[in-house]
Amino acid sequence: MSTTAADASARIRETFGVEAAVDGAMVTVVVPRELWTELAHFTNRVLGCRYFNWLSAIDWKEHGLEVVCRLENLDAGLVLTMRTRLGPGETRCPSLAGLCRGADWMERECYDMFGVRFEGHPDLRRILLSEDWEGYPLRKDYAVDTPFAPYR
């Protein structure tokens, strides 16, 4: 049986008590951080979203960081976007690396660029910048004119 976006939205609402917006074959759901991995497991097991497409973060400055990822059910053509707000000053988010192998390096990149610390990640360390790099370049509080080797 193929899962439609409307079916997926209804099942998410029933299971987690959160709204899941539908736009064609796309479903977008915002969940509290505490439900992040539980929703990812649900989408994998129940909705068949086994393809981990991408993960990144958004810095909303006053409102804090938000982690966003996209999972897909390629057979049904279902695209699910998961979002969770970390809140002002908060940088911790549960890792999806144990569920989705593709999350490993994307979580490392998100840590490197935004400073999001993925709890339970097997090897959370910088992937693009050197280990002695100070700060997180994609955060809005990062001073772009700060000299740093090798650019001094």
C-alpha positions in Angstrom: 0.0 0.0 0.0 1.4 3.4 -1.0 1.4 6.2 1.6 0.1 9.5 0.5 1.0 12.9 2.0 -2.5 13.3 3.4 -2.3 9.8 5.0 1.2 10.5 6.4 0.0 13.8 7.9 -3.0 12.2 9.6 -0.9 9.4 11.0 1.7 11.9 12.4 -1.1 13.9 13.9 -2.6 10.8 15.6 0.7 9.5 16.9 2.5 12.6 18.0 -0.3 15.2 18.5 1.4 17.7 16.2 0.2 19.2 12.9 1.9 18.1 9.7 1.3 20.5 6.8 0.7 19.0 3.4 1.7 20.6 0.1 1.3 18.1 -2.8 3.5 15.1 -2.0 5.4 17.1 0.6 4.7 16.9 4.4 6.3 19.4 6.8 6.2 18.7 10.5 7.6 20.7 13.4 8.2 18.6 16.5 9.7 19.3 19.9 13.4 18.2 20.3 12.3 15.4 22.6 10.3 13.8 19.7 13.0 14.3 17.0 14.4 10.7 17.0 11.0 9.1 17.7 9.5 10.8 14.7 12.4 9.8 12.5 11.9 6.1 13.6 8.2 6.4 12.9 8.7 7.8 9.4 11.2 5.1 8.7 9.2 2.1 10.1 5.6 3.2 9.4 5.8 5.7 6.5 8.6 4.0 4.6 10.8 7.1 4.5 14.1 5.3 4.3 16.1 7.7 2.1 17.8 10.4 4.2 18.1 13.3 1.8 19.8 16.1 3.8 20.1 17.9 7.1 21.0 21.4 8.0 20.2 24.2 10.5 18.8 27.7 10.4 20.0 30.5 12.8 16.9 32.6 13.6 19.1 34.9 15.7 16.7 36.0 18.5 14.8 32.7 18.4 17.8 30.3 18.3 18.7 27.5 16.0 16.4 25.2 14.2 17.5 21.8 12.8 15.8 20.7 9.5 16.1 17.4 7.7 14.4 15.7 4.8 13.4 12.1 4.6 11.8 10.4 1.6 9.8 7.3 0.6 11.0 6.9 -2.9 8.5 4.2 -3.8 5.5 6.3 -2.8 7.0 9.7 -3.8 6.5 11.0 -0.3 8.8 13.8 0.9 8.9 14.5 4.6 10.6 17.6 6.1 11.2 17.4 9.9 12.0 20.6 11.8 12.8 21.2 15.5 13.6 24.4 17.3 16.4 24.3 19.8 15.7 27.7 21.4 17.9 30.7 22.3 21.3 29.6 23.5 20.5 25.9 23.1 22.8 23.8 20.8 21.9 20.2 21.6 19.8 17.9 19.4 19.5 14.1 19.3 21.5 12.4 16.6 19.8 10.5 13.7 23.1 8.8 12.7 22.1 5.6 14.4 19.0 5.4 12.2 20.2 6.9 8.9 23.8 6.4 7.8 23.6 9.5 5.6 23.0 11.6 8.7 26.6 11.0 10.0 28.5 13.4 7.8 25.6 15.9 7.5 25.4 16.2 11.3 29.1 16.7 11.4 28.9 19.5 8.9 26.0 21.1 10.8 28.1 20.9 14.0 31.1 22.4 12.1 29.1 25.3 10.6 26.4 26.0 13.2 27.7 24.5 16.5 24.8 22.1 16.9 25.9 19.2 19.2 24.2 16.0 18.1 23.8 13.9 21.2 24.6 10.2 20.6 26.6 10.9 17.4 29.4 8.3 17.0 32.1 10.7 15.9 31.1 14.3 16.3 34.1 16.5 15.2 34.8 19.1 12.6 34.6 17.9 9.0 35.3 21.1 6.9 37.3 23.3 9.2 40.4 22.6 11.2 40.0 21.4 14.8 41.5 24.7 16.2 39.0 26.9 14.3 37.1 29.2 16.6 33.4 29.8 16.2 30.8 28.6 13.8 30.8 30.5 10.4 27.1 30.1 9.5 25.8 31.5 12.8 24.6 35.1 12.8 26.8 35.9 15.8 30.0 34.9 13.9 32.2 37.9 13.3 33.2 37.6 9.6 36.0 40.1 9.9 37.8 38.1 12.7 41.2 37.1 11.4 41.9 33.4 11.6 44.7 31.3 10.1 45.4 30.8 7.3 43.8 34.0 6.4 45.8 36.4 8.6 
